[in-house]
């Protein structure tokens, strides 16, 4: 019985270690009312870089997917979310590698496009649409946003993104509306070039770009 108890404890510990740190293994898409998921924070070395906001008509140079890379499992999907639940939503390549991971903490307050905070437990849809060639994507409903003590966090994985051979890594850029200028966001980058991470507040247009 003691050996069985130890074995169960080891299995539980290993299950809690699952995270997007390894882009070759698909994460479990979880939701729990008031629950707490294992941390999605990658463990590899990182550096935080703060970039300046673009001005005027400056346009970012949006990166492309590597030619011949696996397609995504979906380019247009709606996630069913609930206010007050801890949830993470994933878009993967067809070979199982990650492209996007959106981590929503249970303390995040969703505010709709009319400025109305949703009550606890209410369901709402989060739509993600990804370009099939350029590394750009949009989250809907446009104009909605999150508030709260912990940010909603977005990871973008670069395994099949053409970042060039210069050694530098791009930023994640934000555009409120298609007629607005782009802003380069404060982006946490993995030194080994595997992923980018931002705090996602608004549901609008995003791109991985120089």
PyMOL CGO cylinders between C-alpha atoms (Angstrom):
from pymol import cmd
from pymol.cgo import CYLINDER

trace = [
    CYLINDER, 0.00, 0.00, 0.00, 2.85, 2.40, 0.84, 0.3, 1, 1, 1, 1, 1, 1,
    CYLINDER, 2.85, 2.40, 0.84, 4.52, 1.70, -2.51, 0.3, 1, 1, 1, 1, 1, 1,
    CYLINDER, 4.52, 1.70, -2.51, 1.20, 2.31, -4.29, 0.3, 1, 1, 1, 1, 1, 1,
    CYLINDER, 1.20, 2.31, -4.29, 0.78, 5.65, -2.50, 0.3, 1, 1, 1, 1, 1, 1,
    CYLINDER, 0.78, 5.65, -2.50, 4.29, 6.74, -3.50, 0.3, 1, 1, 1, 1, 1, 1,
    CYLINDER, 4.29, 6.74, -3.50, 3.66, 5.71, -7.11, 0.3, 1, 1, 1, 1, 1, 1,
    CYLINDER, 3.66, 5.71, -7.11, 0.40, 7.70, -7.24, 0.3, 1, 1, 1, 1, 1, 1,
    CYLINDER, 0.40, 7.70, -7.24, 2.23, 10.73, -5.86, 0.3, 1, 1, 1, 1, 1, 1,
    CYLINDER, 2.23, 10.73, -5.86, 4.95, 10.48, -8.52, 0.3, 1, 1, 1, 1, 1, 1,
    CYLINDER, 4.95, 10.48, -8.52, 2.35, 10.22, -11.32, 0.3, 1, 1, 1, 1, 1, 1,
    CYLINDER, 2.35, 10.22, -11.32, 0.52, 13.27, -9.96, 0.3, 1, 1, 1, 1, 1, 1,
    CYLINDER, 0.52, 13.27, -9.96, 3.75, 15.24, -9.79, 0.3, 1, 1, 1, 1, 1, 1,
    CYLINDER, 3.75, 15.24, -9.79, 4.64, 14.39, -13.38, 0.3, 1, 1, 1, 1, 1, 1,
    CYLINDER, 4.64, 14.39, -13.38, 1.16, 15.33, -14.57, 0.3, 1, 1, 1, 1, 1, 1,
    CYLINDER, 1.16, 15.33, -14.57, 1.52, 18.73, -12.93, 0.3, 1, 1, 1, 1, 1, 1,
    CYLINDER, 1.52, 18.73, -12.93, 4.74, 19.38, -14.88, 0.3, 1, 1, 1, 1, 1, 1,
    CYLINDER, 4.74, 19.38, -14.88, 3.05, 19.43, -18.28, 0.3, 1, 1, 1, 1, 1, 1,
    CYLINDER, 3.05, 19.43, -18.28, 3.52, 22.88, -19.86, 0.3, 1, 1, 1, 1, 1, 1,
    CYLINDER, 3.52, 22.88, -19.86, 4.15, 24.60, -23.20, 0.3, 1, 1, 1, 1, 1, 1,
    CYLINDER, 4.15, 24.60, -23.20, 7.88, 24.76, -22.35, 0.3, 1, 1, 1, 1, 1, 1,
    CYLINDER, 7.88, 24.76, -22.35, 8.32, 21.78, -24.67, 0.3, 1, 1, 1, 1, 1, 1,
    CYLINDER, 8.32, 21.78, -24.67, 6.80, 22.74, -28.03, 0.3, 1, 1, 1, 1, 1, 1,
    CYLINDER, 6.80, 22.74, -28.03, 6.85, 19.11, -29.21, 0.3, 1, 1, 1, 1, 1, 1,
    CYLINDER, 6.85, 19.11, -29.21, 4.15, 17.97, -26.78, 0.3, 1, 1, 1, 1, 1, 1,
    CYLINDER, 4.15, 17.97, -26.78, 0.59, 19.24, -26.94, 0.3, 1, 1, 1, 1, 1, 1,
    CYLINDER, 0.59, 19.24, -26.94, -0.77, 20.64, -23.66, 0.3, 1, 1, 1, 1, 1, 1,
    CYLINDER, -0.77, 20.64, -23.66, -4.01, 19.61, -22.08, 0.3, 1, 1, 1, 1, 1, 1,
    CYLINDER, -4.01, 19.61, -22.08, -6.73, 22.18, -22.65, 0.3, 1, 1, 1, 1, 1, 1,
    CYLINDER, -6.73, 22.18, -22.65, -8.14, 22.63, -19.17, 0.3, 1, 1, 1, 1, 1, 1,
    CYLINDER, -8.14, 22.63, -19.17, -10.88, 24.62, -17.51, 0.3, 1, 1, 1, 1, 1, 1,
    CYLINDER, -10.88, 24.62, -17.51, -11.76, 24.75, -13.85, 0.3, 1, 1, 1, 1, 1, 1,
    CYLINDER, -11.76, 24.75, -13.85, -14.16, 26.98, -11.95, 0.3, 1, 1, 1, 1, 1, 1,
    CYLINDER, -14.16, 26.98, -11.95, -12.00, 28.71, -9.39, 0.3, 1, 1, 1, 1, 1, 1,
    CYLINDER, -12.00, 28.71, -9.39, -9.32, 26.14, -10.05, 0.3, 1, 1, 1, 1, 1, 1,
    CYLINDER, -9.32, 26.14, -10.05, -5.59, 26.48, -10.43, 0.3, 1, 1, 1, 1, 1, 1,
    CYLINDER, -5.59, 26.48, -10.43, -3.70, 24.96, -13.32, 0.3, 1, 1, 1, 1, 1, 1,
    CYLINDER, -3.70, 24.96, -13.32, -0.03, 24.04, -13.34, 0.3, 1, 1, 1, 1, 1, 1,
    CYLINDER, -0.03, 24.04, -13.34, 2.05, 27.06, -14.37, 0.3, 1, 1, 1, 1, 1, 1,
    CYLINDER, 2.05, 27.06, -14.37, 2.50, 27.50, -18.11, 0.3, 1, 1, 1, 1, 1, 1,
    CYLINDER, 2.50, 27.50, -18.11, 5.69, 29.51, -17.59, 0.3, 1, 1, 1, 1, 1, 1,
    CYLINDER, 5.69, 29.51, -17.59, 8.49, 28.08, -19.77, 0.3, 1, 1, 1, 1, 1, 1,
    CYLINDER, 8.49, 28.08, -19.77, 11.66, 27.21, -17.90, 0.3, 1, 1, 1, 1, 1, 1,
    CYLINDER, 11.66, 27.21, -17.90, 14.32, 28.09, -20.49, 0.3, 1, 1, 1, 1, 1, 1,
    CYLINDER, 14.32, 28.09, -20.49, 16.42, 31.25, -20.20, 0.3, 1, 1, 1, 1, 1, 1,
    CYLINDER, 16.42, 31.25, -20.20, 14.63, 34.44, -21.20, 0.3, 1, 1, 1, 1, 1, 1,
    CYLINDER, 14.63, 34.44, -21.20, 15.26, 38.12, -21.64, 0.3, 1, 1, 1, 1, 1, 1,
    CYLINDER, 15.26, 38.12, -21.64, 12.67, 40.90, -21.51, 0.3, 1, 1, 1, 1, 1, 1,
    CYLINDER, 12.67, 40.90, -21.51, 12.89, 43.58, -24.17, 0.3, 1, 1, 1, 1, 1, 1,
    CYLINDER, 12.89, 43.58, -24.17, 10.83, 46.77, -24.15, 0.3, 1, 1, 1, 1, 1, 1,
    CYLINDER, 10.83, 46.77, -24.15, 10.23, 48.27, -27.57, 0.3, 1, 1, 1, 1, 1, 1,
    CYLINDER, 10.23, 48.27, -27.57, 9.04, 51.70, -28.62, 0.3, 1, 1, 1, 1, 1, 1,
    CYLINDER, 9.04, 51.70, -28.62, 5.61, 52.34, -30.07, 0.3, 1, 1, 1, 1, 1, 1,
    CYLINDER, 5.61, 52.34, -30.07, 5.53, 52.95, -33.79, 0.3, 1, 1, 1, 1, 1, 1,
    CYLINDER, 5.53, 52.95, -33.79, 4.28, 56.35, -34.95, 0.3, 1, 1, 1, 1, 1, 1,
    CYLINDER, 4.28, 56.35, -34.95, 2.61, 57.80, -38.03, 0.3, 1, 1, 1, 1, 1, 1,
    CYLINDER, 2.61, 57.80, -38.03, 2.36, 55.45, -40.98, 0.3, 1, 1, 1, 1, 1, 1,
    CYLINDER, 2.36, 55.45, -40.98, 5.16, 53.11, -39.89, 0.3, 1, 1, 1, 1, 1, 1,
    CYLINDER, 5.16, 53.11, -39.89, 4.31, 49.53, -40.81, 0.3, 1, 1, 1, 1, 1, 1,
    CYLINDER, 4.31, 49.53, -40.81, 5.85, 46.43, -39.27, 0.3, 1, 1, 1, 1, 1, 1,
    CYLINDER, 5.85, 46.43, -39.27, 7.55, 43.82, -41.41, 0.3, 1, 1, 1, 1, 1, 1,
    CYLINDER, 7.55, 43.82, -41.41, 5.33, 40.83, -40.67, 0.3, 1, 1, 1, 1, 1, 1,
    CYLINDER, 5.33, 40.83, -40.67, 7.13, 37.49, -40.66, 0.3, 1, 1, 1, 1, 1, 1,
    CYLINDER, 7.13, 37.49, -40.66, 6.07, 34.47, -42.70, 0.3, 1, 1, 1, 1, 1, 1,
    CYLINDER, 6.07, 34.47, -42.70, 5.78, 30.78, -41.94, 0.3, 1, 1, 1, 1, 1, 1,
    CYLINDER, 5.78, 30.78, -41.94, 8.66, 28.66, -43.20, 0.3, 1, 1, 1, 1, 1, 1,
    CYLINDER, 8.66, 28.66, -43.20, 7.84, 27.23, -46.66, 0.3, 1, 1, 1, 1, 1, 1,
    CYLINDER, 7.84, 27.23, -46.66, 6.67, 23.64, -46.35, 0.3, 1, 1, 1, 1, 1, 1,
    CYLINDER, 6.67, 23.64, -46.35, 5.93, 23.90, -42.63, 0.3, 1, 1, 1, 1, 1, 1,
    CYLINDER, 5.93, 23.90, -42.63, 2.99, 21.88, -41.26, 0.3, 1, 1, 1, 1, 1, 1,
    CYLINDER, 2.99, 21.88, -41.26, -0.38, 23.59, -41.52, 0.3, 1, 1, 1, 1, 1, 1,
    CYLINDER, -0.38, 23.59, -41.52, -2.23, 24.63, -38.40, 0.3, 1, 1, 1, 1, 1, 1,
    CYLINDER, -2.23, 24.63, -38.40, -5.03, 22.42, -37.13, 0.3, 1, 1, 1, 1, 1, 1,
    CYLINDER, -5.03, 22.42, -37.13, -7.32, 25.43, -37.48, 0.3, 1, 1, 1, 1, 1, 1,
    CYLINDER, -7.32, 25.43, -37.48, -7.12, 28.97, -38.83, 0.3, 1, 1, 1, 1, 1, 1,
    CYLINDER, -7.12, 28.97, -38.83, -10.50, 30.11, -37.52, 0.3, 1, 1, 1, 1, 1, 1,
    CYLINDER, -10.50, 30.11, -37.52, -11.85, 28.80, -34.25, 0.3, 1, 1, 1, 1, 1, 1,
    CYLINDER, -11.85, 28.80, -34.25, -14.03, 29.91, -31.36, 0.3, 1, 1, 1, 1, 1, 1,
    CYLINDER, -14.03, 29.91, -31.36, -13.10, 28.89, -27.83, 0.3, 1, 1, 1, 1, 1, 1,
    CYLINDER, -13.10, 28.89, -27.83, -15.88, 28.59, -25.26, 0.3, 1, 1, 1, 1, 1, 1,
    CYLINDER, -15.88, 28.59, -25.26, -14.76, 30.45, -22.14, 0.3, 1, 1, 1, 1, 1, 1,
    CYLINDER, -14.76, 30.45, -22.14, -16.34, 31.17, -18.75, 0.3, 1, 1, 1, 1, 1, 1,
    CYLINDER, -16.34, 31.17, -18.75, -15.90, 34.20, -16.55, 0.3, 1, 1, 1, 1, 1, 1,
    CYLINDER, -15.90, 34.20, -16.55, -14.01, 33.30, -13.38, 0.3, 1, 1, 1, 1, 1, 1,
    CYLINDER, -14.01, 33.30, -13.38, -12.59, 30.03, -14.70, 0.3, 1, 1, 1, 1, 1, 1,
    CYLINDER, -12.59, 30.03, -14.70, -8.91, 29.22, -15.10, 0.3, 1, 1, 1, 1, 1, 1,
    CYLINDER, -8.91, 29.22, -15.10, -8.53, 28.22, -18.76, 0.3, 1, 1, 1, 1, 1, 1,
    CYLINDER, -8.53, 28.22, -18.76, -5.92, 27.79, -21.46, 0.3, 1, 1, 1, 1, 1, 1,
    CYLINDER, -5.92, 27.79, -21.46, -6.59, 27.60, -25.18, 0.3, 1, 1, 1, 1, 1, 1,
    CYLINDER, -6.59, 27.60, -25.18, -4.23, 26.15, -27.76, 0.3, 1, 1, 1, 1, 1, 1,
    CYLINDER, -4.23, 26.15, -27.76, -3.72, 26.27, -31.53, 0.3, 1, 1, 1, 1, 1, 1,
    CYLINDER, -3.72, 26.27, -31.53, -1.23, 23.70, -32.81, 0.3, 1, 1, 1, 1, 1, 1,
    CYLINDER, -1.23, 23.70, -32.81, 0.43, 22.68, -36.03, 0.3, 1, 1, 1, 1, 1, 1,
    CYLINDER, 0.43, 22.68, -36.03, -0.78, 19.41, -37.52, 0.3, 1, 1, 1, 1, 1, 1,
    CYLINDER, -0.78, 19.41, -37.52, 2.37, 17.65, -36.26, 0.3, 1, 1, 1, 1, 1, 1,
    CYLINDER, 2.37, 17.65, -36.26, 1.46, 18.57, -32.66, 0.3, 1, 1, 1, 1, 1, 1,
    CYLINDER, 1.46, 18.57, -32.66, 3.85, 21.49, -32.19, 0.3, 1, 1, 1, 1, 1, 1,
    CYLINDER, 3.85, 21.49, -32.19, 2.39, 24.62, -30.63, 0.3, 1, 1, 1, 1, 1, 1,
    CYLINDER, 2.39, 24.62, -30.63, 1.67, 27.87, -32.44, 0.3, 1, 1, 1, 1, 1, 1,
    CYLINDER, 1.67, 27.87, -32.44, -0.42, 29.82, -29.92, 0.3, 1, 1, 1, 1, 1, 1,
    CYLINDER, -0.42, 29.82, -29.92, -1.18, 29.24, -26.26, 0.3, 1, 1, 1, 1, 1, 1,
    CYLINDER, -1.18, 29.24, -26.26, -3.58, 31.65, -24.53, 0.3, 1, 1, 1, 1, 1, 1,
    CYLINDER, -3.58, 31.65, -24.53, -3.58, 31.40, -20.71, 0.3, 1, 1, 1, 1, 1, 1,
    CYLINDER, -3.58, 31.40, -20.71, -6.57, 33.01, -18.95, 0.3, 1, 1, 1, 1, 1, 1,
    CYLINDER, -6.57, 33.01, -18.95, -6.33, 33.11, -15.12, 0.3, 1, 1, 1, 1, 1, 1,
    CYLINDER, -6.33, 33.11, -15.12, -9.47, 32.77, -13.03, 0.3, 1, 1, 1, 1, 1, 1,
    CYLINDER, -9.47, 32.77, -13.03, -8.97, 36.31, -11.68, 0.3, 1, 1, 1, 1, 1, 1,
    CYLINDER, -8.97, 36.31, -11.68, -9.21, 37.86, -15.17, 0.3, 1, 1, 1, 1, 1, 1,
    CYLINDER, -9.21, 37.86, -15.17, -12.35, 39.96, -15.65, 0.3, 1, 1, 1, 1, 1, 1,
    CYLINDER, -12.35, 39.96, -15.65, -13.73, 39.87, -19.20, 0.3, 1, 1, 1, 1, 1, 1,
    CYLINDER, -13.73, 39.87, -19.20, -15.30, 43.15, -20.33, 0.3, 1, 1, 1, 1, 1, 1,
    CYLINDER, -15.30, 43.15, -20.33, -17.35, 43.04, -23.53, 0.3, 1, 1, 1, 1, 1, 1,
    CYLINDER, -17.35, 43.04, -23.53, -17.17, 45.55, -26.38, 0.3, 1, 1, 1, 1, 1, 1,
    CYLINDER, -17.17, 45.55, -26.38, -19.93, 47.62, -24.76, 0.3, 1, 1, 1, 1, 1, 1,
    CYLINDER, -19.93, 47.62, -24.76, -17.82, 48.02, -21.60, 0.3, 1, 1, 1, 1, 1, 1,
    CYLINDER, -17.82, 48.02, -21.60, -19.92, 45.61, -19.51, 0.3, 1, 1, 1, 1, 1, 1,
    CYLINDER, -19.92, 45.61, -19.51, -18.04, 43.23, -17.16, 0.3, 1, 1, 1, 1, 1, 1,
    CYLINDER, -18.04, 43.23, -17.16, -19.46, 39.71, -17.33, 0.3, 1, 1, 1, 1, 1, 1,
    CYLINDER, -19.46, 39.71, -17.33, -20.77, 38.13, -14.13, 0.3, 1, 1, 1, 1, 1, 1,
    CYLINDER, -20.77, 38.13, -14.13, -19.00, 35.12, -12.64, 0.3, 1, 1, 1, 1, 1, 1,
    CYLINDER, -19.00, 35.12, -12.64, -19.75, 31.86, -14.43, 0.3, 1, 1, 1, 1, 1, 1,
    CYLINDER, -19.75, 31.86, -14.43, -21.20, 33.42, -17.60, 0.3, 1, 1, 1, 1, 1, 1,
    CYLINDER, -21.20, 33.42, -17.60, -20.07, 31.80, -20.84, 0.3, 1, 1, 1, 1, 1, 1,
    CYLINDER, -20.07, 31.80, -20.84, -18.62, 33.80, -23.74, 0.3, 1, 1, 1, 1, 1, 1,
    CYLINDER, -18.62, 33.80, -23.74, -16.83, 33.02, -26.99, 0.3, 1, 1, 1, 1, 1, 1,
    CYLINDER, -16.83, 33.02, -26.99, -13.27, 33.98, -27.85, 0.3, 1, 1, 1, 1, 1, 1,
    CYLINDER, -13.27, 33.98, -27.85, -12.56, 33.76, -31.56, 0.3, 1, 1, 1, 1, 1, 1,
    CYLINDER, -12.56, 33.76, -31.56, -9.05, 33.39, -33.01, 0.3, 1, 1, 1, 1, 1, 1,
    CYLINDER, -9.05, 33.39, -33.01, -8.33, 33.82, -36.73, 0.3, 1, 1, 1, 1, 1, 1,
    CYLINDER, -8.33, 33.82, -36.73, -4.84, 33.22, -38.11, 0.3, 1, 1, 1, 1, 1, 1,
    CYLINDER, -4.84, 33.22, -38.11, -3.43, 34.18, -41.52, 0.3, 1, 1, 1, 1, 1, 1,
    CYLINDER, -3.43, 34.18, -41.52, -2.37, 31.14, -43.54, 0.3, 1, 1, 1, 1, 1, 1,
    CYLINDER, -2.37, 31.14, -43.54, 1.01, 32.55, -44.59, 0.3, 1, 1, 1, 1, 1, 1,
    CYLINDER, 1.01, 32.55, -44.59, 1.90, 35.68, -42.63, 0.3, 1, 1, 1, 1, 1, 1,
    CYLINDER, 1.90, 35.68, -42.63, 2.34, 35.26, -38.88, 0.3, 1, 1, 1, 1, 1, 1,
    CYLINDER, 2.34, 35.26, -38.88, -0.56, 37.53, -37.99, 0.3, 1, 1, 1, 1, 1, 1,
    CYLINDER, -0.56, 37.53, -37.99, -3.76, 36.80, -36.11, 0.3, 1, 1, 1, 1, 1, 1,
    CYLINDER, -3.76, 36.80, -36.11, -6.76, 38.51, -34.59, 0.3, 1, 1, 1, 1, 1, 1,
    CYLINDER, -6.76, 38.51, -34.59, -8.77, 37.85, -31.49, 0.3, 1, 1, 1, 1, 1, 1,
    CYLINDER, -8.77, 37.85, -31.49, -12.47, 38.65, -31.26, 0.3, 1, 1, 1, 1, 1, 1,
    CYLINDER, -12.47, 38.65, -31.26, -14.79, 40.08, -30.09, 0.3, 1, 1, 1, 1, 1, 1,
    CYLINDER, -14.79, 40.08, -30.09, -12.99, 43.25, -31.20, 0.3, 1, 1, 1, 1, 1, 1,
    CYLINDER, -12.99, 43.25, -31.20, -13.11, 45.96, -28.57, 0.3, 1, 1, 1, 1, 1, 1,
    CYLINDER, -13.11, 45.96, -28.57, -13.44, 43.54, -25.65, 0.3, 1, 1, 1, 1, 1, 1,
    CYLINDER, -13.44, 43.54, -25.65, -10.68, 43.28, -23.09, 0.3, 1, 1, 1, 1, 1, 1,
    CYLINDER, -10.68, 43.28, -23.09, -9.54, 41.79, -19.78, 0.3, 1, 1, 1, 1, 1, 1,
    CYLINDER, -9.54, 41.79, -19.78, -8.83, 43.47, -16.48, 0.3, 1, 1, 1, 1, 1, 1,
    CYLINDER, -8.83, 43.47, -16.48, -7.65, 41.99, -13.21, 0.3, 1, 1, 1, 1, 1, 1,
    CYLINDER, -7.65, 41.99, -13.21, -4.58, 41.51, -11.00, 0.3, 1, 1, 1, 1, 1, 1,
    CYLINDER, -4.58, 41.51, -11.00, -3.10, 38.81, -13.23, 0.3, 1, 1, 1, 1, 1, 1,
    CYLINDER, -3.10, 38.81, -13.23, -2.78, 39.36, -16.98, 0.3, 1, 1, 1, 1, 1, 1,
    CYLINDER, -2.78, 39.36, -16.98, -3.96, 37.08, -19.73, 0.3, 1, 1, 1, 1, 1, 1,
    CYLINDER, -3.96, 37.08, -19.73, -0.76, 35.73, -21.28, 0.3, 1, 1, 1, 1, 1, 1,
    CYLINDER, -0.76, 35.73, -21.28, -0.15, 34.77, -24.91, 0.3, 1, 1, 1, 1, 1, 1,
    CYLINDER, -0.15, 34.77, -24.91, 2.72, 32.56, -26.08, 0.3, 1, 1, 1, 1, 1, 1,
    CYLINDER, 2.72, 32.56, -26.08, 3.63, 32.47, -29.78, 0.3, 1, 1, 1, 1, 1, 1,
    CYLINDER, 3.63, 32.47, -29.78, 5.90, 29.59, -30.75, 0.3, 1, 1, 1, 1, 1, 1,
    CYLINDER, 5.90, 29.59, -30.75, 8.49, 30.16, -33.48, 0.3, 1, 1, 1, 1, 1, 1,
    CYLINDER, 8.49, 30.16, -33.48, 9.35, 26.61, -34.57, 0.3, 1, 1, 1, 1, 1, 1,
    CYLINDER, 9.35, 26.61, -34.57, 7.89, 27.17, -38.05, 0.3, 1, 1, 1, 1, 1, 1,
    CYLINDER, 7.89, 27.17, -38.05, 8.31, 30.95, -38.26, 0.3, 1, 1, 1, 1, 1, 1,
    CYLINDER, 8.31, 30.95, -38.26, 10.97, 32.34, -40.61, 0.3, 1, 1, 1, 1, 1, 1,
    CYLINDER, 10.97, 32.34, -40.61, 12.98, 34.63, -38.31, 0.3, 1, 1, 1, 1, 1, 1,
    CYLINDER, 12.98, 34.63, -38.31, 15.93, 34.95, -40.70, 0.3, 1, 1, 1, 1, 1, 1,
    CYLINDER, 15.93, 34.95, -40.70, 19.57, 34.25, -39.95, 0.3, 1, 1, 1, 1, 1, 1,
    CYLINDER, 19.57, 34.25, -39.95, 20.58, 37.46, -38.17, 0.3, 1, 1, 1, 1, 1, 1,
    CYLINDER, 20.58, 37.46, -38.17, 20.21, 36.01, -34.68, 0.3, 1, 1, 1, 1, 1, 1,
    CYLINDER, 20.21, 36.01, -34.68, 17.78, 38.66, -33.43, 0.3, 1, 1, 1, 1, 1, 1,
    CYLINDER, 17.78, 38.66, -33.43, 14.19, 37.81, -32.57, 0.3, 1, 1, 1, 1, 1, 1,
    CYLINDER, 14.19, 37.81, -32.57, 11.09, 39.82, -33.52, 0.3, 1, 1, 1, 1, 1, 1,
    CYLINDER, 11.09, 39.82, -33.52, 8.42, 41.36, -31.30, 0.3, 1, 1, 1, 1, 1, 1,
    CYLINDER, 8.42, 41.36, -31.30, 4.69, 40.88, -31.09, 0.3, 1, 1, 1, 1, 1, 1,
    CYLINDER, 4.69, 40.88, -31.09, 2.90, 43.92, -32.53, 0.3, 1, 1, 1, 1, 1, 1,
    CYLINDER, 2.90, 43.92, -32.53, -0.61, 45.20, -31.80, 0.3, 1, 1, 1, 1, 1, 1,
    CYLINDER, -0.61, 45.20, -31.80, -3.17, 47.09, -33.88, 0.3, 1, 1, 1, 1, 1, 1,
    CYLINDER, -3.17, 47.09, -33.88, -6.50, 48.18, -32.38, 0.3, 1, 1, 1, 1, 1, 1,
    CYLINDER, -6.50, 48.18, -32.38, -8.25, 48.61, -35.76, 0.3, 1, 1, 1, 1, 1, 1,
    CYLINDER, -8.25, 48.61, -35.76, -7.15, 48.03, -39.35, 0.3, 1, 1, 1, 1, 1, 1,
    CYLINDER, -7.15, 48.03, -39.35, -6.89, 51.80, -39.90, 0.3, 1, 1, 1, 1, 1, 1,
    CYLINDER, -6.89, 51.80, -39.90, -4.78, 52.41, -36.77, 0.3, 1, 1, 1, 1, 1, 1,
    CYLINDER, -4.78, 52.41, -36.77, -0.97, 52.40, -36.56, 0.3, 1, 1, 1, 1, 1, 1,
    CYLINDER, -0.97, 52.40, -36.56, 0.81, 49.32, -35.21, 0.3, 1, 1, 1, 1, 1, 1,
    CYLINDER, 0.81, 49.32, -35.21, 2.55, 49.26, -31.82, 0.3, 1, 1, 1, 1, 1, 1,
    CYLINDER, 2.55, 49.26, -31.82, 5.45, 47.00, -30.91, 0.3, 1, 1, 1, 1, 1, 1,
    CYLINDER, 5.45, 47.00, -30.91, 4.61, 45.49, -27.52, 0.3, 1, 1, 1, 1, 1, 1,
    CYLINDER, 4.61, 45.49, -27.52, 6.88, 44.71, -24.61, 0.3, 1, 1, 1, 1, 1, 1,
    CYLINDER, 6.88, 44.71, -24.61, 7.81, 41.13, -25.46, 0.3, 1, 1, 1, 1, 1, 1,
    CYLINDER, 7.81, 41.13, -25.46, 9.52, 38.41, -23.44, 0.3, 1, 1, 1, 1, 1, 1,
    CYLINDER, 9.52, 38.41, -23.44, 11.67, 36.33, -25.78, 0.3, 1, 1, 1, 1, 1, 1,
    CYLINDER, 11.67, 36.33, -25.78, 13.26, 32.94, -25.34, 0.3, 1, 1, 1, 1, 1, 1,
    CYLINDER, 13.26, 32.94, -25.34, 17.02, 33.23, -25.89, 0.3, 1, 1, 1, 1, 1, 1,
    CYLINDER, 17.02, 33.23, -25.89, 17.01, 29.94, -27.79, 0.3, 1, 1, 1, 1, 1, 1,
    CYLINDER, 17.01, 29.94, -27.79, 14.42, 31.36, -30.19, 0.3, 1, 1, 1, 1, 1, 1,
    CYLINDER, 14.42, 31.36, -30.19, 11.55, 29.00, -29.36, 0.3, 1, 1, 1, 1, 1, 1,
    CYLINDER, 11.55, 29.00, -29.36, 8.84, 31.41, -28.29, 0.3, 1, 1, 1, 1, 1, 1,
    CYLINDER, 8.84, 31.41, -28.29, 7.62, 34.95, -27.60, 0.3, 1, 1, 1, 1, 1, 1,
    CYLINDER, 7.62, 34.95, -27.60, 5.34, 35.98, -24.74, 0.3, 1, 1, 1, 1, 1, 1,
    CYLINDER, 5.34, 35.98, -24.74, 3.18, 39.05, -24.15, 0.3, 1, 1, 1, 1, 1, 1,
    CYLINDER, 3.18, 39.05, -24.15, 0.48, 40.18, -21.76, 0.3, 1, 1, 1, 1, 1, 1,
    CYLINDER, 0.48, 40.18, -21.76, -2.67, 40.26, -23.84, 0.3, 1, 1, 1, 1, 1, 1,
    CYLINDER, -2.67, 40.26, -23.84, -5.24, 42.81, -22.71, 0.3, 1, 1, 1, 1, 1, 1,
    CYLINDER, -5.24, 42.81, -22.71, -7.26, 43.78, -25.78, 0.3, 1, 1, 1, 1, 1, 1,
    CYLINDER, -7.26, 43.78, -25.78, -8.89, 41.59, -28.40, 0.3, 1, 1, 1, 1, 1, 1,
    CYLINDER, -8.89, 41.59, -28.40, -7.77, 43.05, -31.71, 0.3, 1, 1, 1, 1, 1, 1,
    CYLINDER, -7.77, 43.05, -31.71, -5.07, 42.47, -34.37, 0.3, 1, 1, 1, 1, 1, 1,
    CYLINDER, -5.07, 42.47, -34.37, -1.63, 41.05, -33.63, 0.3, 1, 1, 1, 1, 1, 1,
    CYLINDER, -1.63, 41.05, -33.63, 1.44, 40.05, -35.66, 0.3, 1, 1, 1, 1, 1, 1,
    CYLINDER, 1.44, 40.05, -35.66, 4.96, 38.74, -35.19, 0.3, 1, 1, 1, 1, 1, 1,
    CYLINDER, 4.96, 38.74, -35.19, 7.11, 41.31, -36.96, 0.3, 1, 1, 1, 1, 1, 1,
    CYLINDER, 7.11, 41.31, -36.96, 10.25, 43.43, -37.09, 0.3, 1, 1, 1, 1, 1, 1,
]
cmd.load_cgo(trace, "trace")
